[in-house]
Amino acid sequence: MTTPKNKTLVELVIPDVHNRFESVYTRAALVAKGVDRVYFVGDMRNQIDFRKIQELVGPKEKALFKSFEAVNKKLESIVKRYGSPEQFSHALQDGTLKADEVEVYTSYASALQKFEQLDDALFEKEVKPDYDKHEAGVKKILAANPKVKCYGVPGNHDTIFVRSQVPSIEWLTGNNVLEDERVFGAYGLTTKFDELQPAFNGPELKYLPADIDDDYDDIGKSEFYKERTGQPIDLLLTHNGGEWGDLKKQKRIPGRAGKGITQLGKENGFVVYEGHIHSGLIYHDEESGVLIIRPGVLHVAKVFRDGKNVERIELYQIPQEKYRRRAA
């Protein structure tokens, strides 16, 4: 579909959902009238429930779970001390866990890796109830506005099965369907800071929802930059954005953004719809021209956009479902 030039598009930006099936989709559906596009920035769910997988396996495979159960209990007690899985994950990625806590997490990750030999169908079956609810949520938006088009990028908490199990969203990672409109999708994550984990993405990260397309240290390793440099970009949809301007104001930890995405922003001065960091943000970097729109986990954003020009942004609060503002 090609959008006529000089047409202002009305776009909804849906934040990290994290299995808030009712509140996020209900709020989005209520404000979907007159919207042209809905963009999802990823993290549809939380993590793999290995206990559900344990229930699905036969007697032979259940032996694999013995070492997992013991270390999982230890990890659960540590997570409780941090207050929530999100806060624990934040400490893990920050490098602020105590040495004995790191040891327990390392043992946990090692135990999960043993599940690599389990059949893919088990992991697909485990996630399906969650992704089915997300698909129903997207259809709630489509029922409110049958003409709207839905696009998205997955987050680090998602698995590859999101693509087949939430088909009402057209996933833009590795997909140039909006290239004529100068709109591209990126994943924007790497393995460096435990943002990608076996608990989220399966043993050996075998169920990553997208290819790793950028690098936090070396732009020469950025596939996204190699593919996109020299192409005009008006809008970038990405789970994890780049580094432009005052990072402290953005709640962004330096060094945790793709070099390729960052450079493309400097070359294009585009609009960014991003997630990953759970605090909301609307920030314009005068030097690069990049405009960051990050709804945070507490709002849906409605953006009136013509190319790189954003005429207006409206924020609609999501009813809270006991959730914390943490990057995870």
KOLBA-277318 format. One record per residue (C-alpha): residue number from 1; residue in three letters; x, y, z. Coordinates in Angstrom, 2 decimals. Example, Ala and Ser with C-alpha at 12.3 -4.5 7.8 and 13.67 -1.06 7.14 Angstrom:
2
1, ALA, 12.30, -4.50, 7.80
2, SER, 13.67, -1.06, 7.14
END
This chain:
328
1, MET, 0.00, 0.00, 0.00
2, THR, 1.41, 3.38, -0.98
3, THR, 0.35, 6.45, 0.96
4, PRO, -0.16, 9.65, -1.08
5, LYS, 2.54, 12.25, -0.59
6, ASN, 1.81, 15.15, 1.72
7, LYS, -0.80, 13.12, 3.59
8, THR, -0.80, 13.36, 7.36
9, LEU, -1.11, 9.88, 8.84
10, VAL, -2.72, 9.31, 12.21
11, GLU, -0.79, 6.54, 13.96
12, LEU, -1.18, 4.73, 17.27
13, VAL, 2.01, 3.63, 19.00
14, ILE, 1.40, 0.70, 21.36
15, PRO, 4.02, 0.30, 24.12
16, ASP, 5.53, -2.90, 25.48
17, VAL, 2.42, -4.93, 26.28
18, HIS, 3.91, -7.56, 28.63
19, ASN, 0.74, -9.66, 28.67
20, ARG, -1.55, -6.84, 29.82
21, PHE, -4.21, -8.29, 27.59
22, GLU, -7.21, -6.32, 28.74
23, SER, -6.01, -2.80, 29.59
24, VAL, -3.68, -2.13, 26.64
25, TYR, -5.95, -3.41, 23.88
26, THR, -9.10, -1.92, 25.37
27, ARG, -7.49, 1.51, 25.58
28, ALA, -6.12, 1.21, 22.03
29, ALA, -9.51, 0.17, 20.65
30, LEU, -11.20, 3.12, 22.34
31, VAL, -8.95, 5.63, 20.56
32, ALA, -8.59, 3.78, 17.23
33, LYS, -11.30, 5.69, 15.36
34, GLY, -9.83, 7.67, 12.46
35, VAL, -6.40, 6.02, 12.82
36, ASP, -4.48, 4.93, 9.70
37, ARG, -1.79, 2.80, 11.32
38, VAL, -1.12, 0.97, 14.57
39, TYR, 2.51, 0.32, 15.45
40, PHE, 3.64, -2.16, 18.11
41, VAL, 7.12, -1.71, 19.61
42, GLY, 7.49, -5.27, 20.96
43, ASP, 7.62, -7.25, 24.23
44, MET, 4.18, -8.71, 23.79
45, ARG, 4.71, -11.24, 26.61
46, ASN, 7.07, -11.76, 29.59
47, GLN, 9.00, -15.00, 29.56
48, ILE, 8.80, -18.72, 28.88
49, ASP, 7.00, -20.72, 31.57
50, PHE, 9.19, -23.80, 31.83
51, ARG, 6.82, -25.37, 34.35
52, LYS, 4.19, -25.54, 31.62
53, ILE, 6.71, -27.22, 29.34
54, GLN, 7.50, -29.71, 32.12
55, GLU, 3.82, -30.65, 32.19
56, LEU, 3.88, -31.30, 28.45
57, VAL, 6.91, -33.61, 28.23
58, GLY, 7.04, -37.38, 28.63
59, PRO, 8.74, -39.33, 31.48
60, LYS, 12.11, -39.46, 29.72
61, GLU, 12.31, -35.71, 29.24
62, LYS, 11.15, -34.95, 32.79
63, ALA, 14.61, -35.99, 34.05
64, LEU, 16.00, -32.84, 32.43
65, PHE, 14.01, -30.75, 34.88
66, LYS, 15.60, -32.09, 38.08
67, SER, 18.59, -29.73, 38.06
68, PHE, 16.36, -26.93, 36.82
69, GLU, 13.87, -27.23, 39.70
70, ALA, 16.55, -26.89, 42.40
71, VAL, 18.25, -23.85, 40.93
72, ASN, 14.93, -22.29, 39.94
73, LYS, 13.83, -22.27, 43.60
74, LYS, 17.05, -20.49, 44.56
75, LEU, 16.58, -17.94, 41.81
76, GLU, 12.96, -17.30, 42.80
77, SER, 14.04, -16.40, 46.35
78, ILE, 16.60, -13.95, 44.94
79, VAL, 14.03, -12.37, 42.64
80, LYS, 11.73, -11.84, 45.61
81, ARG, 14.48, -9.89, 47.37
82, TYR, 14.64, -7.52, 44.40
83, GLY, 10.89, -7.00, 44.45
84, SER, 9.98, -8.19, 40.95
85, PRO, 11.36, -10.06, 37.92
86, GLU, 11.72, -6.68, 36.18
87, GLN, 13.91, -5.24, 38.95
88, PHE, 16.00, -8.40, 39.09
89, SER, 16.47, -8.28, 35.31
90, HIS, 17.45, -4.63, 35.57
91, ALA, 20.11, -5.49, 38.18
92, LEU, 21.38, -8.36, 36.02
93, GLN, 21.77, -6.09, 33.02
94, ASP, 23.32, -3.34, 35.16
95, GLY, 25.92, -5.67, 36.59
96, THR, 24.80, -4.88, 40.17
97, LEU, 23.94, -8.43, 41.27
98, LYS, 26.02, -9.87, 44.10
99, ALA, 28.59, -12.53, 43.18
100, ASP, 26.57, -15.38, 44.72
101, GLU, 23.43, -14.16, 42.91
102, VAL, 25.29, -14.14, 39.60
103, GLU, 26.42, -17.70, 40.32
104, VAL, 22.82, -18.82, 40.87
105, TYR, 21.65, -17.10, 37.69
106, THR, 24.53, -18.67, 35.72
107, SER, 23.51, -22.11, 37.01
108, TYR, 19.90, -21.34, 36.08
109, ALA, 20.86, -20.33, 32.54
110, SER, 23.01, -23.45, 32.21
111, ALA, 20.09, -25.64, 33.32
112, LEU, 17.86, -23.98, 30.72
113, GLN, 20.37, -24.70, 27.97
114, LYS, 19.84, -28.42, 28.52
115, PHE, 16.30, -27.99, 27.22
116, GLU, 17.75, -27.34, 23.76
117, GLN, 17.10, -30.97, 22.94
118, LEU, 13.38, -30.60, 23.60
119, ASP, 11.06, -30.49, 20.61
120, ASP, 10.28, -27.05, 19.17
121, ALA, 6.59, -27.89, 19.28
122, LEU, 6.67, -27.83, 23.09
123, PHE, 7.82, -24.22, 23.14
124, GLU, 5.34, -23.32, 20.45
125, LYS, 2.53, -24.89, 22.48
126, GLU, 3.64, -23.17, 25.71
127, VAL, 3.45, -19.68, 24.23
128, LYS, 0.29, -20.14, 22.20
129, PRO, -2.27, -19.25, 24.92
130, ASP, -0.53, -15.89, 25.45
131, TYR, -0.11, -15.04, 21.79
132, ASP, -3.70, -16.12, 21.08
133, LYS, -4.81, -13.48, 23.59
134, HIS, -2.64, -10.90, 21.85
135, GLU, -4.17, -11.82, 18.50
136, ALA, -7.62, -11.39, 20.05
137, GLY, -6.52, -7.99, 21.38
138, VAL, -5.34, -6.86, 17.95
139, LYS, -8.65, -7.99, 16.48
140, LYS, -10.41, -5.84, 19.09
141, ILE, -8.59, -2.83, 17.59
142, LEU, -9.49, -3.97, 14.07
143, ALA, -13.14, -4.34, 15.09
144, ALA, -13.11, -0.74, 16.30
145, ASN, -11.50, 0.41, 13.04
146, PRO, -11.67, -2.17, 10.21
147, LYS, -9.62, 0.03, 7.86
148, VAL, -6.57, 0.35, 10.10
149, LYS, -3.29, -1.44, 9.28
150, CYS, -1.20, -2.98, 12.08
151, TYR, 2.60, -3.26, 11.99
152, GLY, 5.14, -4.23, 14.62
153, VAL, 8.58, -5.30, 15.71
154, PRO, 9.18, -7.95, 18.38
155, GLY, 11.02, -7.31, 21.65
156, ASN, 13.59, -9.21, 23.66
157, HIS, 10.82, -10.92, 25.68
158, ASP, 9.24, -12.41, 22.55
159, THR, 9.88, -15.62, 20.64
160, ILE, 9.80, -16.44, 16.96
161, PHE, 6.28, -17.84, 17.36
162, VAL, 4.86, -14.33, 17.66
163, ARG, 5.07, -14.07, 13.87
164, SER, 2.77, -16.99, 13.17
165, GLN, 0.56, -16.74, 16.25
166, VAL, -0.18, -13.01, 15.99
167, PRO, -0.76, -12.79, 12.21
168, SER, -2.93, -9.66, 12.33
169, ILE, 0.28, -7.67, 12.87
170, GLU, 2.62, -7.41, 9.90
171, TRP, 6.08, -7.79, 11.41
172, LEU, 8.62, -5.35, 9.95
173, THR, 11.94, -6.88, 11.00
174, GLY, 13.44, -8.27, 7.81
175, ASN, 10.41, -7.00, 5.90
176, ASN, 10.55, -4.03, 3.53
177, VAL, 6.81, -3.77, 2.91
178, LEU, 6.78, -0.03, 3.82
179, GLU, 10.03, 0.86, 2.05
180, ASP, 8.26, 3.09, -0.49
181, GLU, 6.99, 5.16, 2.44
182, ARG, 10.45, 5.39, 4.00
183, VAL, 9.38, 3.33, 7.00
184, PHE, 11.56, 0.52, 8.36
185, GLY, 11.53, -1.84, 11.32
186, ALA, 14.51, -2.93, 13.44
187, TYR, 15.11, -5.23, 16.40
188, GLY, 18.00, -3.18, 17.83
189, LEU, 19.16, -5.68, 20.48
190, THR, 22.28, -7.77, 21.09
191, THR, 23.37, -10.45, 23.55
192, LYS, 25.89, -8.18, 25.32
193, PHE, 23.98, -7.18, 28.47
194, ASP, 21.75, -10.23, 29.00
195, GLU, 18.86, -8.44, 27.32
196, LEU, 18.42, -11.64, 25.35
197, GLN, 18.11, -14.61, 27.71
198, PRO, 17.21, -18.32, 27.64
199, ALA, 14.32, -17.47, 29.96
200, PHE, 12.88, -15.19, 27.28
201, ASN, 14.11, -16.67, 24.01
202, GLY, 14.70, -20.36, 24.73
203, PRO, 17.82, -22.50, 25.19
204, GLU, 20.75, -21.26, 23.11
205, LEU, 18.43, -18.36, 22.20
206, LYS, 17.04, -20.64, 19.50
207, TYR, 13.65, -18.89, 19.44
208, LEU, 14.79, -15.30, 18.98
209, PRO, 11.94, -13.45, 17.26
210, ALA, 14.25, -11.64, 14.83
211, ASP, 17.83, -11.71, 13.60
212, ILE, 20.31, -9.63, 15.58
213, ASP, 20.58, -6.67, 13.22
214, ASP, 22.80, -4.16, 15.04
215, ASP, 25.87, -4.02, 17.31
216, TYR, 26.50, -1.98, 20.45
217, ASP, 30.25, -1.63, 19.81
218, ASP, 31.12, -1.90, 16.13
219, ILE, 29.12, -0.27, 13.34
220, GLY, 30.95, -2.57, 10.92
221, LYS, 28.94, -5.44, 12.42
222, SER, 25.61, -3.68, 11.99
223, GLU, 23.62, -5.46, 9.31
224, PHE, 20.86, -2.90, 9.64
225, TYR, 23.26, -0.06, 8.84
226, LYS, 24.79, -1.93, 5.89
227, GLU, 21.33, -2.48, 4.41
228, ARG, 19.88, 0.98, 5.09
229, THR, 22.68, 3.53, 4.74
230, GLY, 22.05, 5.76, 1.74
231, GLN, 18.30, 5.06, 1.84
232, PRO, 15.95, 7.84, 2.98
233, ILE, 14.20, 6.97, 6.24
234, ASP, 11.32, 9.00, 7.68
235, LEU, 10.20, 6.62, 10.41
236, LEU, 12.06, 3.91, 12.30
237, LEU, 10.05, 1.41, 14.33
238, THR, 12.36, -0.42, 16.74
239, HIS, 12.22, -2.16, 20.07
240, ASN, 15.48, -0.57, 21.20
241, GLY, 16.42, 2.86, 19.86
242, GLY, 19.72, 4.69, 19.40
243, GLU, 21.86, 7.24, 21.24
244, TRP, 21.03, 10.82, 20.34
245, GLY, 21.27, 13.87, 22.57
246, ASP, 21.00, 13.87, 26.36
247, LEU, 20.85, 10.19, 27.38
248, LYS, 20.27, 11.02, 31.05
249, LYS, 17.01, 12.77, 30.20
250, GLN, 16.00, 9.69, 28.23
251, LYS, 16.71, 7.25, 31.10
252, ARG, 19.08, 5.51, 28.69
253, ILE, 22.24, 3.79, 29.90
254, PRO, 25.15, 4.77, 27.60
255, GLY, 26.50, 1.97, 25.44
256, ARG, 23.25, 0.02, 25.19
257, ALA, 22.10, 1.10, 21.76
258, GLY, 23.02, 0.00, 18.25
259, LYS, 25.78, 1.91, 16.51
260, GLY, 24.06, 1.41, 13.17
261, ILE, 20.67, 2.73, 14.27
262, THR, 22.40, 5.68, 15.93
263, GLN, 24.33, 6.58, 12.79
264, LEU, 21.29, 6.22, 10.56
265, GLY, 19.49, 8.67, 12.81
266, LYS, 22.30, 11.17, 12.36
267, GLU, 22.14, 10.69, 8.59
268, ASN, 18.34, 10.96, 8.33
269, GLY, 16.98, 12.88, 11.30
270, PHE, 14.02, 10.51, 11.36
271, VAL, 11.12, 9.91, 13.74
272, VAL, 11.56, 6.92, 16.07
273, TYR, 8.83, 4.87, 17.68
274, GLU, 10.59, 2.78, 20.35
275, GLY, 10.02, 0.62, 23.43
276, HIS, 12.27, -1.42, 25.74
277, ILE, 12.81, 1.35, 28.30
278, HIS, 9.60, 1.52, 30.28
279, SER, 9.54, 5.22, 31.11
280, GLY, 7.68, 7.42, 28.64
281, LEU, 9.57, 9.93, 26.51
282, ILE, 9.04, 12.55, 23.82
283, TYR, 12.44, 13.96, 22.97
284, HIS, 13.80, 15.96, 20.03
285, ASP, 17.56, 15.98, 19.49
286, GLU, 18.41, 19.22, 17.73
287, GLU, 21.82, 18.05, 16.52
288, SER, 20.62, 14.96, 14.61
289, GLY, 17.02, 16.03, 14.09
290, VAL, 15.79, 12.71, 15.54
291, LEU, 12.43, 12.79, 17.31
292, ILE, 12.00, 9.95, 19.82
293, ILE, 8.48, 8.91, 20.73
294, ARG, 8.41, 6.27, 23.45
295, PRO, 4.97, 5.88, 25.07
296, GLY, 6.36, 4.01, 28.07
297, VAL, 4.30, 1.24, 29.59
298, LEU, 1.60, 3.58, 30.89
299, HIS, 0.38, 5.26, 27.70
300, VAL, -0.72, 4.70, 24.14
301, ALA, 0.47, 7.51, 21.85
302, LYS, -1.51, 8.94, 18.94
303, VAL, 0.83, 10.65, 16.48
304, PHE, -0.14, 12.92, 13.57
305, ARG, 2.79, 12.48, 11.18
306, ASP, 3.61, 13.66, 7.66
307, GLY, 6.96, 12.14, 6.73
308, LYS, 9.46, 13.41, 9.31
309, ASN, 7.14, 16.17, 10.43
310, VAL, 5.08, 15.43, 13.51
311, GLU, 2.19, 17.84, 13.86
312, ARG, 0.76, 16.61, 17.15
313, ILE, 1.11, 13.88, 19.77
314, GLU, -1.68, 12.79, 22.08
315, LEU, -1.13, 10.46, 25.03
316, TYR, -3.86, 8.19, 26.38
317, GLN, -3.29, 6.62, 29.78
318, ILE, -3.54, 2.85, 30.12
319, PRO, -5.37, 1.66, 33.26
320, GLN, -2.65, 0.32, 35.52
321, GLU, -2.25, -3.40, 36.08
322, LYS, 0.37, -3.49, 38.84
323, TYR, 3.37, -2.92, 36.59
324, ARG, 6.74, -1.29, 37.12
325, ARG, 8.63, 1.06, 34.83
326, ARG, 11.77, -0.94, 34.20
327, ALA, 13.73, -1.87, 31.12
328, ALA, 13.76, -5.62, 30.94
END
